[in-house]
Amino acid sequence: MTTVEPTGKVALITGASRGIGYGVAEALVARGDRVCITGRNEDALKEAVEQLGADRAIYVAGKAHDEAHQALAVERVMEAFGRVDHLVNNAGTNPVFGPVADLDLNVARKVFETNVISALGFAQKTWHAWQKDNGGTIVNIASVAGVAPSPFIAAYGVSKAALINLTQQLAHEFAPKVRVNSISPAVVKTKFAQALYEGREEEAAASYPLGRLGVPSDIGGATAFLTSEQSAWVTGQNLVVDGGIFLNAGVG
Ligand SMILES: NC(=O)c1ccc[n+]([C@@H]2O[C@H](COP(=O)([O-])OP(=O)(O)OC[C@H]3O[C@@H](n4cnc5c(N)ncnc54)[C@H](O)[C@@H]3O)[C@@H](O)[C@H]2O)c1
């Protein structure tokens, strides 16, 4: 049970039983929002809801790219809370690491489906709920790999670049009712990114001007800003949250 004063606002967050999505859910619940988290693993979702507080959180299990799941999730949020204010498209995948010349196109399709089509579908379904009710905000969790190319993760990088462009498209079309922004993190300590720093975290952290890798609450804080009135005149932007690592691009 939480004692925070409720904001009356409701957020739908995809892929949020762990990692960055969970960090976002924690940040929004901590300020008094109610949340609906989605993901594929029902046990993990149940546990996450218990930790967030059953008075503040619900879950809907399913695959983010499945249209029926998208519709159901929005429907459940409306049933449970009577409104939706924020959509955070966080679910994402990167199953391959290797040269673009050998990239399996079926894998590339799957990456696009999860990283781009899911966000597009959830935005559509939420938009239709907004038409009957209030406006709101969308935050798409992109990546620094969508801003500058990273070798050996072409499908992922291109999908995140598409997500950043989708953010701008939606920001245009959904204004003035809905503000749409993206966040592009560098390496954040989650299961997804573990292979990038495991056994060499100190060395990896040293290349960041702020001296450490990201943690989910860093992205939670940025999302809290972009879903608050403090960012009321911000739309169509991609907020790079990277411990300053991009500053090093100009060095050497
Ligand atoms: N961790 C990083 O360094 C980093 C950096 C930049 C961007 N990101 C992005 O942040 C987002 C979250 O990543 P994370 O690091 O927390 O990873 P994670 O693996 O810890 O969490 C990803 C979540 O998305 C869910 N998910 C994946 N595919 C799904 C699907 N088809 N349907 C429903 N849920 C699905 C997973 O089950 C999991 O709950 C992703 O979009 C990722 O691309 C992560």
The ligand as an SDF file (V2000), in Angstrom:
LIG
                    3D

 44 48  0  0  0  0  0  0  0  0999 V2000
   18.8530   -1.7180  -21.4230 N   0  0  0  0  0  0  0  0  0  0  0  0
   19.4150   -0.9220  -22.3080 C   0  0  0  0  0  0  0  0  0  0  0  0
   20.6280   -0.7100  -22.3220 O   0  0  0  0  0  0  0  0  0  0  0  0
   18.5640   -0.2180  -23.3420 C   0  0  0  0  0  0  0  0  0  0  0  0
   19.1390    0.8320  -24.0570 C   0  0  0  0  0  0  0  0  0  0  0  0
   18.3840    1.5050  -25.0050 C   0  0  0  0  0  0  0  0  0  0  0  0
   17.0740    1.1560  -25.2090 C   0  0  0  0  0  0  0  0  0  0  0  0
   16.5310    0.1180  -24.5010 N   0  0  0  0  0  0  0  0  0  0  0  0
   15.1290   -0.2140  -24.7720 C   0  0  0  0  0  0  0  0  0  0  0  0
   14.4040   -0.2060  -23.5660 O   0  0  0  0  0  0  0  0  0  0  0  0
   13.3000   -1.0800  -23.6680 C   0  0  0  0  0  0  0  0  0  0  0  0
   13.2650   -1.9960  -22.4540 C   0  0  0  0  0  0  0  0  0  0  0  0
   14.4310   -2.7740  -22.4440 O   0  0  0  0  0  0  0  0  0  0  0  0
   15.0820   -3.3670  -21.1030 P   0  0  0  0  0  0  0  0  0  0  0  0
   16.5090   -3.0550  -21.1600 O   0  0  0  0  0  0  0  0  0  0  0  0
   14.3000   -3.0140  -19.9330 O   0  0  0  0  0  0  0  0  0  0  0  0
   14.9610   -4.9200  -21.4410 O   0  0  0  0  0  0  0  0  0  0  0  0
   14.3480   -6.1250  -20.6450 P   0  0  0  0  0  0  0  0  0  0  0  0
   14.6290   -7.3220  -21.4850 O   0  0  0  0  0  0  0  0  0  0  0  0
   14.7720   -6.1140  -19.2360 O   0  0  0  0  0  0  0  0  0  0  0  0
   12.8110   -5.7690  -20.7180 O   0  0  0  0  0  0  0  0  0  0  0  0
   12.1300   -5.7910  -21.9370 C   0  0  0  0  0  0  0  0  0  0  0  0
   10.7180   -6.0790  -21.6460 C   0  0  0  0  0  0  0  0  0  0  0  0
    9.9800   -6.1020  -22.8670 O   0  0  0  0  0  0  0  0  0  0  0  0
    9.2660   -7.3160  -22.9100 C   0  0  0  0  0  0  0  0  0  0  0  0
    9.0430   -7.6990  -24.2830 N   0  0  0  0  0  0  0  0  0  0  0  0
    9.9430   -7.9560  -25.2390 C   0  0  0  0  0  0  0  0  0  0  0  0
    9.3160   -8.3060  -26.3660 N   0  0  0  0  0  0  0  0  0  0  0  0
    7.9920   -8.2510  -26.0860 C   0  0  0  0  0  0  0  0  0  0  0  0
    6.8220   -8.4980  -26.8180 C   0  0  0  0  0  0  0  0  0  0  0  0
    6.8450   -8.8870  -28.0930 N   0  0  0  0  0  0  0  0  0  0  0  0
    5.6250   -8.3480  -26.1920 N   0  0  0  0  0  0  0  0  0  0  0  0
    5.5500   -7.9550  -24.9090 C   0  0  0  0  0  0  0  0  0  0  0  0
    6.6280   -7.7180  -24.1600 N   0  0  0  0  0  0  0  0  0  0  0  0
    7.8210   -7.8570  -24.7550 C   0  0  0  0  0  0  0  0  0  0  0  0
   10.1170   -8.3100  -22.1580 C   0  0  0  0  0  0  0  0  0  0  0  0
    9.3890   -9.4420  -21.7530 O   0  0  0  0  0  0  0  0  0  0  0  0
   10.5690   -7.4380  -20.9850 C   0  0  0  0  0  0  0  0  0  0  0  0
    9.5880   -7.3570  -19.9730 O   0  0  0  0  0  0  0  0  0  0  0  0
   13.4490   -1.8220  -24.9950 C   0  0  0  0  0  0  0  0  0  0  0  0
   12.6200   -1.1980  -25.9570 O   0  0  0  0  0  0  0  0  0  0  0  0
   14.9120   -1.6050  -25.3470 C   0  0  0  0  0  0  0  0  0  0  0  0
   15.1290   -1.6210  -26.7340 O   0  0  0  0  0  0  0  0  0  0  0  0
   17.2470   -0.5870  -23.5720 C   0  0  0  0  0  0  0  0  0  0  0  0
  1  2  1  0
  2  3  2  0
  2  4  1  0
  4  5  1  0
  4 44  2  0
  5  6  2  0
  6  7  1  0
  7  8  2  0
  8  9  1  0
  8 44  1  0
  9 10  1  0
  9 42  1  0
 10 11  1  0
 11 12  1  0
 11 40  1  0
 12 13  1  0
 13 14  1  0
 14 15  2  0
 14 16  1  0
 14 17  1  0
 17 18  1  0
 18 19  2  0
 18 20  1  0
 18 21  1  0
 21 22  1  0
 22 23  1  0
 23 24  1  0
 23 38  1  0
 24 25  1  0
 25 26  1  0
 25 36  1  0
 26 27  1  0
 26 35  1  0
 27 28  2  0
 28 29  1  0
 29 30  1  0
 29 35  2  0
 30 31  1  0
 30 32  2  0
 32 33  1  0
 33 34  2  0
 34 35  1  0
 36 37  1  0
 36 38  1  0
 38 39  1  0
 40 41  1  0
 40 42  1  0
 42 43  1  0
M  CHG  2   8   1  16  -1
M  END
$$$$
